[in-house]
Amino acid sequence: MNKTPALLLLASATLLLSACTEKKQYEQTVLAQLQNEPDIKDYKLDPALMTDCVVQTTSHKMPGLFSFDPDRIKAYVAYTKMLTLSKAKDPQQVMTELRTDFGSAQGLLEARNNYAESLVECQTGFITDAESDDAEKIVPEAVTSAPVVESTPPAVVPAPTAAAPVAPTTEPSPAP
């Protein structure tokens, strides 16, 4: 009996479960960060919707082609560690680990920039949408509350008809 398909299925299921767990942990970490973000509170943005946007946007620039790609799973773990750096018992040690996780100090910087740019992009999009929705709510009220001005149609002057005779003109003839 060939056990290869069963082992392959088991390995795939394990990888998929791991990816879901790591992505979920990253989402929870982003949500925790956003719930304390002053701009989110000031603009009354939904932290859960912002979390979905930030996770999706940052994922576009993460290594790996899809959510359960081993490289993407490692990226979720590294991004989670990066976002929880301030809570670490030994931040210097975690920074060293992050440099290793991201391949270099430059890789860590690029990951941090990816997160920050994604956050700003999502905030801008949600704020712009909210302002657009507010404008749409205001415009119909202005249109319906505008006073109605009734006007009288202009007087109609009848056009000459073919049956009406045209008076001859008596203009002098040009000299020869």
CORZI-V751868 format. One record per pair of residues at least 24 apart in sequence whose ideal C-beta (glycine too) atoms are under 8 Angstrom apart, sorted by the first residue. I is the first residue (numbers start at 0). J is the second residue. If there is no record, write none. Layout:
# CORZI-V751868
((I J) (I J))
This chain:
# CORZI-V751868
((14 67) (14 69) (14 72) (15 67) (17 67) (17 72) (18 66) (18 67) (18 68) (18 71) (18 72) (18 75) (19 66) (19 67) (21 72) (21 75) (21 76) (21 79) (22 54) (22 66) (22 75) (24 75) (24 76) (24 79) (25 54) (25 75) (25 76) (25 78) (25 79) (26 50) (26 51) (26 54) (28 78) (28 79) (28 82) (28 83) (29 53) (29 54) (29 82) (32 82) (38 122) (39 122) (42 122) (42 125) (42 126) (42 129) (43 129) (44 122) (44 125) (44 126) (44 129) (45 125) (48 125) (49 121) (49 122) (49 125) (52 117) (52 121) (52 124) (52 125) (53 114) (53 117) (53 118) (53 121) (56 117) (56 120) (56 121) (57 113) (57 114) (57 117) (60 113) (61 113) (73 100) (74 110) (76 100) (77 101) (77 110) (78 110) (78 114) (81 107) (81 110) (81 111) (81 114) (82 114))
